Amino acid sequence: MEVEQPLYLKIADRVQSMIDSGTLRAGDRIPSVRHSSVQHQVSIPTVMQAYTLLESRRLIEARPKSGFYVRPRLAVSLQEPLVSHRKPAVASLTKFASAISMIQDTTDSRLIPFGAAIPGDDLLPLDKLAQLTASITRKMTAASFKYDPAPGCLPLRKELSRLSLDWGCGLDASDFIITHGASEALHLALHAVTKTGDTVLVESPTYYGTLNLLAQMNLKVIAVPSCANHGLDIDAARDALATHSVAAILVIPNFSNPLGSLMPEANRRELLDLAEKYRIPIIEDDIYGDLPHEGARPHCMKALDQEDRVILCGSYSKTLAPGFRIGYIAAGKYHQRVMELKNAFNIGGSPLPALTVAEFLRNGGYERHLRKLRHTFRQQVCRTRETVAAAFPGGTRLSNPMGGFSLWLELPGDTDIIPIFQQARAAGITFTPGPLFSPDGHFKNCMRLSCGASWSPQIEKALGTLGNIVRANS
């Protein structure tokens, strides 16, 4: 006589069959224990037994206060990108490639957008922001259209002060200056602490927009290797600072672009000690700090700053509204100099979008929005990694970021990314070639993929097409 399967085993096998068939995919949340209990008309302990079995089969994983999720299966076999072993040297940036075409591609709706790190429109609270903007315009018509000289919108600076407690900083509203996005904040910071011909220490790879800014300011760079896990190589930074004259250090400690690395606190303290030793300011770009994939928001490096040496820069372009261009800078001991530069550059900011963002932050909508956005980005990154693992050739290395929504790929051997980029663009797909993330054209077999657009069959198909193009060129 055949023995009937235990109920927990039936549930486990059913979930596994859905995973095996692709109905449930890497990063998907499976039904809650309580929901499954009702759905299968069994007790909660029976469902828990089934889920424990699925965990032991390494098919699902539990996340605190979130539930159970399908684990990646293919991507776990991929190795992370290699850390460059090139000895850091000063580069002039005179031959740095223009990024204009990459920026223009962001407005081309015909292209699958793996290029610019921009969140999809459907992931942003655009309707709510539009309602707030209309309401503010009606209630505060005159204030909405006046000049807003530095330091800028007081309601927004008050909200930033409140939020800075979550960053570990406890900054006052008077510590902030509102800027046109993080780009202007970085521009102001660099102008405040450098002069033409100075050298700035940056991570390698690092964001091409930062390199472009440094090039336009006629600054030199020394690119120090960075790894996908811990970010900037502190030992290499120590050697570079001992060997070269450096005017400033520019880093992204929280989910660096493009690697997505999170710098450990011990490394942050060591970097601060080095900055103090050589009397060098640190410019901290925290644009992705609000986007951890799980757990609490990581503190800023500014939170550890005892010497008022860290200049903190950030914006809401990655979480709320890229087109609002609302950023901020907390310049510490350089505050007055940044105030003078801000007023010299453009007198001030745009009050209406600043007031809108302030109201969105004030009424509690931002935290709810962030919880959803963080979950979505984690899921999209996970799905992209799984698809890349299936579609790209063996030997591909892939980052596994703890936050943000970008992936860094290192293709096998001496694969040349430029022909791949050209063929992909002809096929309606854009991404960012690796050489743009280097001052001297390194990372010729690398690319950055943005996971900002909502996952869809079109996105999945495009990744498959891109994988085929890579295979044909490897």
N, C-alpha and C positions, 0 to 999 in steps of 0.2 A: 504494500500500500504506500502510495507516494505521500510524503510528509509535506504539508502546506508550508510555504515560506512564512517566516515571521513578518508581521506588519511593518516593522521598522526596515527590514531588508527590502520589502516591496517598494517602500517610499524611496529608499536610497537608490535602488536600481532604476526607478522611474526618473529621478532627477539626473542620474548619470546618463541615461539614454538621451535626455534632452540636451545635455552638455555635449555628448558625442555627436549628436545630429546637427549641432550648431544652433538649436533653438535658444539655448542659454549660452552666452559667449563670455569670454574673459572680461572681467570687470562688471558683469551684470549682477544685480542684487537678486538673490533667490527669495521666494516667499518667506515671510517671517515665521517663526516657530508657531506663534498663535494662529496665524492665517492657515498654515499647513495643517494644524490640528483640526481646524474647522473644515477645511477642504477635504481632508481624508477621513474625517470623523474618527479620529483616534486621540489618545491622550497627549498632552504636551511632552511627558517623558518619552513616549514612543518616537515623536518627531525628533527630540533631542538625541535619541539613540541613533536615528537615521543620519542626522547631520554630523554626529561624531564619527560615524563610519565613513561618510563622504570626506571628512577632514583627514582621516587616516589614509584614505585613498589619494589624498593630495589633489582633490578636485575642487574643494571650496575652502574658504578661510573666513574666520570670524574677525570682525572689526569692532572694537569697543564702542558701545552706544550707537551702532549703525546697523548691524545685522550680519548676514552671511553673504559672501560674494564668490562668484566663480573665479578660480585661480587661473593665472596665465599658464599655458601648457607648453607652447613652443618657444616663447620669448625667454623662458628661464634658461634655455640652453645657450643663449647668445652671450658672448663676453662683452665687457664694457670697452669703450675706446681706449687705445693706448695713450699713456702720458708721454708728451714730447720730451726727448732727452737732449734737445738742442740747448747749448749754453746760451742764456739770454744775452743779447747784444742790443745796443742802441740803434734804432732805425729812424730814418728821417721822415717817412710817410710821403715823400714827394711823388712816389709812383703808386700810391694807394689807389686801387680801382674805384671808380665812381659807383655810387649806389643809387643813382637817380632812377635807372630803369627798374630796379627792384621796388622802389617806392611807388613808381607809376603803375606797376603791375597790381597794386592793391586795389585800384579802382576798376580793373578790367574784369567784368563779371563773366567773361568767357573762360577764364582760367580757374582751374581747381586750386584753391589758395593754400598750398603748403609753404608759401614763401614768407610773407610778413607775419610776425607774431601778433595777430589781431584777433580778438574774440568774435565769434559770429554774431550777427545782429540779433538773432533769435535767443541768444544767451544773455542779453543785456536788458535792463528794465526800461526800455525806451518809452513805452506808453506812460509809465509812472513819471519819468523825467519830463516828458512833454506836458503832462498835467501840472506838475509842479512849476514848470517854467511859465505856463499860461497864468497860473494863479499868482505867482510872484509879480509878473508883469502888470496884472490888474491891480494888485494891492500896493505895489511899490514902483509905480511907473517911472517916477523921476530917478529914483535910486538905481533902477535897472539899466539906465542909459547914460549915466554920468561917468566921468573918469573915475578910476579906482586906483589911485596912486599907491605905491609900495608903502607899507607891507601888504596891502590888499585886504580883501573882504574879511571883516572882523568876525562875522558869524561862522565863516568857514575856519578861520584860525582857532576859534574856540572849540569847534568840533575836532580839529586836529589835535589840540591840546588834550581833550578827553580821550581820544583814541590812542594817543602816545603812551598812555598807561599800559595798554596791551602790548606796545612795542618795547616795554621795559624802560622807557625814558622819563616820563613825567615832565614833559616840556610845557612851557607856558605859551599862551596865545601870542605873546610878544616875541617869542623865539622864532616864529614862522614868517616867511615871506611867500606869498602866492605867486606862482609862475605859470607861463604858457607850457604846461607839460613838464615831464622830467628832463626833456632835452634842453629847455632853457635853464632849468635848475643846474644841470651839469655845466652848461655854458657859463653861467654866472660863477659857479664854484671855481672852475678852471681859470677864468679871468681874474678872480680875486686872489689866487695863490700862485699864478705862474706869469711868466713873460715870454715873449717870442724867443724860440730857440731852446727853451727849457725841456727837460725830459720828465715824462710821467710814466710811472710803473703801472702796468695793466696785466690782467690775466691773459693767458693764451690757451685756447681761443677766447676771444672776447667779442662783444656786440659790434657789428660793423658800423652802426650809427655813431658809436663812441669814437671809433677809429677815424671816421669821416670828420667828426667834429674836431678832433685833435689835428688832423691834417689841415683843415681850413684855418686853424689858429696858428699854424706854423710851429707846432710843438713836436718834439721827438718822443718816441716811446721806447720802453724796454719791456718786452713781452715775456712774462714769467710763466712757466708751465702750470697748468691747472688740471686737476683730475675730476672725473665725473662724480666721485664720492665726496671728497673733502674740499674741493675748490683749489685755491691758490696753494702752490707748493711753498711752504714757509721756509724751508731750508734754501731753496733756490732764490727766494726773495731776500733772505739774509745775505747770501753771496752777492746778489746784484746790488744791494744797497751798500755793501762794503767796498764794491769795486767802482761804482758809478755815482755821479752826482745826480740826485733825483729831487725834483721840486715838489712832487705830490704822488700819492698812491691812489688809484681809482679802482675800486673793487665792487663786486655784487655778491655779498656774503650769503644772502637768502635767495636760493634757486637761480644761480647764475645763468646768464644768456651767452652761449647756447647750451651748456652742459646740464643745467638744472641742479648743480651741486649745492649742498648746504654746508657752509664752513663751520666746523666744530668750535665750541666756545674756547677750548684751549688754543686753537690756532688763531682765533680772533685776539685773544690776550697777547699772544706772541707778536702778532702784527702790530698791535698797539704799542707794545714795548719797543719794537723796532722804530716805529714812527716817533716815539718819544726820544729814543737814543739819537736819531739823526735830525730831530726837530722838523719833521715833515708832516703836513696835513694829510688826512685820509678823506677822500671823497667817497661816500657810501651811496651806491645806487640801490634803493630798496623797492624798485617798482613791482617786483613779484612777491614781496613779503606777505601780502594778504592771501596768497594762494597755495598754502600747504595742501597736500593731498589727504592728509589725515593728521589728527592731533591739533594742539594749540598753535597759534601763530608764533613763529620763532621771533625772539627779540632781535632788535637791530644791534649792530655793532656799537652804535651811538650809546646804547644802554651801559656799556662797559667803559665809556670814555670818561676818565677822571681829569683829563687835562684840557677839555673843551677843544680837542684837536680834530674831531670828526665832523665833517660837513654832510648832513643827511639830506638826500634828495629822493623824491618820490612823485607819484601821480596816480590819477584814477583812470588812466587811459586803458589799462588792462582789465579793469573790473566794472567800470560804469559806462563811460562814454568817450571813446577816443577823440571824437570831433570837438568835445568841449575844451580840450587842451587845458585841463585843470591839474596843475602840479604844485609842488611846494619845496622849499628849501629851509632847513634849520642850520644856519651857518656858524653857530657858536661864536667864537672869538672874531670871526670874519663877518659878523652880521652887518655892521655899519658899512663896510666896504661893499658888500653885496647890495645893500639898500641903494647906495650911490650908483652902482652899475645898473641896477634894475631901472631906476628912474632915468638914467642916461640912455638906455637902450630903447625903452618904449613907454616911459612915464608910469605905466601900471598895467593892470590886467583888465579882463572883461567881467563886469560885475554880475551880469545875468546868469551865465553858467556857474559862476562861483556860488552865488546865492542858491541856485538849484541844487548843487551838490551838497552844500551845507544843510539844506532842508532835508535832503534824502538821508544824510548821515544822522541828523538830529532825530528824525521820527522813528528810528529803529529799523527801517527797511533794509539798511545796508547789511546788517548781520544776517538777516534771513536770506537775502540775496547771495551773500558770500557762501553760506552753507550749501546752497544748491549749486553754485558755480564751482566750488571746490570738488564736489562729488562728480559733476559733469566732466571737468577737466581730467580728473583721475581716470574716469571710465574711458574717455576718448584717448588718453595717452596709452592706457592698457590695450585697448582694441587696436590702436595703430601699431604698437609693438608686436602684437600677435600676428597681424597681417603682414608686417615687414618680415617677421621670422619665417612666414610661410612663402612669401613671394620673392624675397631677395636671395642672392646666391650664398652658398656656404662660405664662411669666413667673414661675413658681415658682422661688425661690432656695433653695439647699440647702447646708448645711455638708458638709465632707469631712474629718472628724476623723482625727487621727493616732493616737488611742487612745480608750479607753472604749467606751461602747456607746449613746450618745445622738446624735440628729440634731436640728438646729435648722432649721426651715422658715420661710421668709418668703413669704407668699402674695401674689398680684398686687394691686397698687393698694390700694384702701381696703377690701379684704375684711375683714369683721368675724368674728373667730374664735369669738365666744361662741355665735351661732346654730349654727355648724358643730359646736361641742363638744356642744351640747344634742342636735342631731340624731344625731350619732355615738353618743352615749351611749344614746339610745333604740334605736339599731341594735346595741347590745351592744359598742361600741368606746369605749375611753377613751384620751385623750392629755392632755398638760398644756398649757393655753392660755398664750400668750405673756405676757399682762399680769401673770401671777403672778411673772414673772422681773424685774419692774420695781417700784421703790418707789412709783411714781405712775401705774401702769396703762398704760405705753407698751407697744409691741409688740402692738398690737391685731390685727394681721394675721399673727401668728406662732404657731407651736406647737413643742413639743418632742416627739419620738417616741423612746421607748425601744426599743432593739433587743436587750433582755436575754432575751426569751423565745426558745426554739429555733424556728428557721425551720420552717414547715409549710405545707401547702396552706391551712389555716385562716387563718394569718397573712397569706399572700399575698392571699387573697380579701378579708380585712378591709381591707387597704391599697387594694385596688381599690374597695371600697365607700366608704371614706373619700375617695378621689379623686373619686368621683362626687358625694359630698355637697359637697365643695369646689367642684367645677365648677358645681353648681347654685346656689351662693351667691356666685360670683365675677362 
